């Protein structure tokens, strides 16, 4: 089974939202785009009770719920065997779900199957309200039969979802904030479930241990150190009570439960030392938990059961070396996974069509697949490069508040190279009204496809800006973009006749003698002037080594550093539509033009 | 799927046979986990009796759900609301009984729906099937596509003149060969058996000792008959005073019986009348003064003062829920009236089927029940065709196990059907 879509109303920061899911979606997005809200909403509908956190006013959109306000989450469950309700009669029968048909192309649910491609589905709903008398949140989980406005609290009670079906779905959530101490222990719910699912209870060993603890070979109370004290206690006791029992000291409560709870995992190194898990580094500790989840998934898969797993920010739990392998193992063993991530690296491991870019504007949550449909064989080379080879860069840019599509790859590289050492410079960020590195993500445009790239990105990001050259071709691009049906949020261009290399020249002119002196290594001959550097950069595009020495020289030359900060912050202002900078000024057509 | 039907006169053991054949079927085909037998009846009284009968089946161990046809129909419509709307039945409320049943009838024809019902209820038991209207029959017939059906009906016990010819009985002869039961089991009093047979056959029932027809022109006379009958034969017995229409005659007769002694000292006896819940609700509403629009607190105060604790509690609870979940504090009279009516009808559903003691009721209210001793009050105002009158009398007389007396108000009636 699979969750095909989720509808959210009034939950946390989301006033309304609708997201469709494939088998193994990877959800990416800037902070506060609703990744956690989405996962918590899934948990409300699918999670076992102990997984669901108790809700408070803050879980309602706006944090001030009125009596008639409801949190409402509805999930469509699909992928039932052969789309035949009779084969899944534990789901489709009286007091359970009614039969409905899902059109996956739109996410709409229909009462009658008018199209053979529509899939059998049922809808599970959760609603919650805040009670002003008891100051508590009341929650119901029910089979969502129809979209008519029926209130489960004030009108007739809907059919509740039995815990048995929730167990059958076996939804598991690993929260980003999860701590993994005491994972391999019967005190841990996950461990208990895994052992149970795998039918791996070591009863023989546990009972033997219990018996050994009941009748120890070397009782503590018989130790010569403590024995006299115990003997005194016993004789005092005998004087107070007829037939008084005798004091004995035993490890644990000597029943199997206390034995199980006392178990603690140790890790034995190659050196032979065995060290308890709690004293290991956090990487290994969190790894244990994920390994256990894999085992649970394996046991569920072996018994033909479902295993749905939401993994929040695996990069928090895992060292980079383990991320890819573990995420892929989790996906292979689960019926469906939901991975949220801040890491473009983790996102780039997934199939680009499975990566969902979350967007939230004015409380409306939506998600767009990074790539709509798999690229056809005939897809142009630049597109292939953009979505495959460069996808870490593209995904990382998508997570920023504004996205900048430059005219060419050289702009991307230069901006990035200059930015990186600058950001290391202490106090640098304070000098900018708008920190470029935090506010703007730059994508590596291929083959000057600024117009096409803009269109591709517009679907995924609300604030797409374009940066073009000041030459004839650049002006032409700017005109085309301006006349586009959905023009960019901002069109930015270099001054007349200029391109990014000229802007670099302007930065270098902040302290020409010093900075040019630091660039002796650039090119076969040491450049004598800014003009020579600019000429070299224009002649040898994408000379990454040259870019890096340039960046280093700028970062270490205060005069240039100030200009670089000025330029980048101006660029960030233009992207945000902020007129406080004078470095970029809008012309008659609204195009932001660089003012050196 | 198979339909097994049992027909036959009152007291011939149709329900008994229903249980026997269901039990035999369950022996061969036990229910799976989570499955139950669905039993549908018309009135809540018969629902409880059927529930008790099913509860006695060893191989069922309580895995039954007894409900009225109408509430099951609403259940289908409520759950399958979006499909019902697609079939042309949108915006139906739970109290629009005929539309609910019509929509449920349409839904039950849909494969997904009858399979959905069958997944929980592979077996359907219907008693008193002759009372099913076309729409209710349509629901049962739709379910019969997938469910095993055990059904009992007696065309002659149908009191609704609109159901002639009887749709359910016609359907049964189409889908199966109903087993006709002819051996009466409720009583072995020959006089009662003969009277019932005669009424059914359109002949004159013979007045004798255990079955007696007496002419009582005035209410005091009828009252005196009631008291002496109760005095002689009512001790420790279940007695029903049954009338086709509870009008002036029956009220006056009961009032006399409650206030007077006969010359021989029988009485006074106060026999409680079983009131329809709708009527009880109307009477209750007449005692309270509701404003067109009022706030919850003043409505609660009015109801608390009105004296019916249960209705007051039901309504106040609802008002509270509305305040807490919708911040609604103003209510119209209509809303409160609806709630009071609902509260009374809920009461009918949960009331226990106590058959001890003496009771007064209409023929409709007596359906499907049995009593040791039956006193029929036959007022001059009984309407309908001769056939209808025979059915009314048949339904009243066949409730008796030991004796039955019919008190006829109009002398002229003595020489007309159903008495000739």
Interface residues (C-beta under 8 A of the other chain):
Chain A: X66 X67 X68 X85 X86 X89 X90 X92 X93 X94 X95 X96 X98 X99 X100 X111 X112 X129 X131 X132 X133 X145 X146 X147 X148 X151 X153 X154 X156 X159
Chain B: X34 X75 X78 X79 X80 X81 X82 X83 X85 X86 X112 X113 X115 X116 X117 X119 X120 X121 X321 X322 X323 X324 X325 X326 X327
